[in-house]
C-alpha cells in the first residue's frame, strides 16, 4: 500500500483526528492532529508510512505529552 493510500484510509477510519502535511512527523494532543511529511522518493514510502502510523498510535493511546 502506498503512503497516499494509507493516508486516505486513515482519514476515513479515524475522523476524530486531523492529518496535516508538515515538514516533520508529530502528534498534537490538544488539536488531535497528526502532522506528517509526505514521501518524495520510493525509499521513503515505507519508512514514512511507519512514522505516520507511529504518530497515529500516540492519538489512539491518548498520549497527552512527550516525555
N, C-alpha and C positions, 0 to 999 in steps of 0.2 A: 504494500500500500504506500502510495506516495505521501509526502508531507501534506500536500494540499488536500488529498482525500481524507487523511486523518483529521486535519483541522476542520474540514466540513462535517465529519461525523461527530467530533467533539462539540462543535457549535450546536448541532441538532440534539445530542444526547445530554448536554449539560447547559440548558438555557439559563440557569441561575448564575452562570459565570460569563463574563465578557472576555473575549480573546482579542488582544490588541497587538498589532505589529509594532515592534520596537527595535532598538539596537542591541538589546540583551534579553535574556530569559529571566523572568521574575514572577513572584506571586505577591499580590497586594490584597491583604485580607480585608482591609476597610472598604475597598471598592469591589471586592470579589472579582478580581481581574487577573488573568494570566497574560503576561506580556511575552512575546516570542519574537525571535529573529528568523525570518524566512531563509531557507537554504538557497544558495546561489550556485552550488556545484552538486554533482551526483554524490560525491563523497560526504557531503553534509546532510543529505537526505535522512539517512538512518540515525545519525548522531543527533541531529536536531529534533527528530521525532521523539527520541528518548528524552531529550531535555524538555520538550513540550509536555510529555506525559509526567515527568518528574514534577514540574510546576503545577500541573493539574492535581496531582496527588496531594500537594500542600492544601489545596482547597477542599478536596474530598475528605481529608483528615482534620479539617477545621483548624489548621495551623494559623495562629494569630500573629506570631512574630518570629524573627530569626534569631537563633542563639548559636 
